[in-house]
C-alpha cells in the first residue's frame, strides 16, 4: 500500500516537474485526491511548493504499526479468577453466533423486518415470537448437528488454542468432502433438512360430496429412516 501510494504521487510529481501542474494550491488538491486512497497518508511527510512536490516515509510510525499488524487486544472488566485470557478470546469469538442469530432474525429465516403492525404491544409481541422461534431454532440446530455439515466435536473448542485458526474435526471434514454422513445419507444444511422434513404431512380425508359433519380420518406420511432419525433427535431435546 505504501508503494502504491508512492506510485500515485510519482505521477503527480512528473506533472509538476514537467511544468504541467503548478501552484501550491493546485498541486495540493491533486495530492489530496489520492494521498489517502490506500489509507496510509499518515505514514508520509509531504512537502508541497509552487513548483515542487516531495515526500518521505515516516519510518518510525510505519515500524510501530508493523509491530502490531495482525494483532488485536480484548479487554474485559472481569478479573482473571472469573475469566482467564483463553476464555476471554473464546467468548469474544462466540459473538459470531449472535451475529448469525440476528441475520437469521432479520433476513434469512424469520424475517422480522419489515414489521407491518401499527400498535406498540403488537410489535413487541411480534419481536417476542421471533425471539422464541430463534431459541427453538438454536435447539434444533444443536440436536441436528450430526445430520448437517456442522462439526459435532464441540468439546474441542474448550481446549484448543483460541488464537490459532480453528480446525474442523476429521468427521466434519469427511462430511464436507463427501457430502454424506457415515450411513451414506446426504449431509444437509439447516435449510435443506427443514425442506426434507416439510414433506411429512397430515392429511384429513373425508368422503367426497358429503356434508361438513361427515366422519373424517387422518393419513400421516410415513417418514423415511433419515426423517425418523431427525424426529428422534428432536424428541431428545431437554426443556
ABEGO torsion letter per residue (X at the ends): XAAAAAAAAAAAAAAAAAGABBEAAAAAAAAAAAAAAAGAAAABBBBBBAABBBBBBBAAAAAAAAAABGBBBBBBABBAAABBAAAAAAAAAAAAAAAAAAAAAAAAAAGAOBBABABAAAAAAAAAAAAAAAAAAAAAAAAAAAABABBABAAAAAABBAABBBBBBAAAAAAAAAGBBAAGBBBBBAAAAAAAAAABBBBBBBBBGBBAABBBBBBBBBBBAAAAAAAAAAAABBX
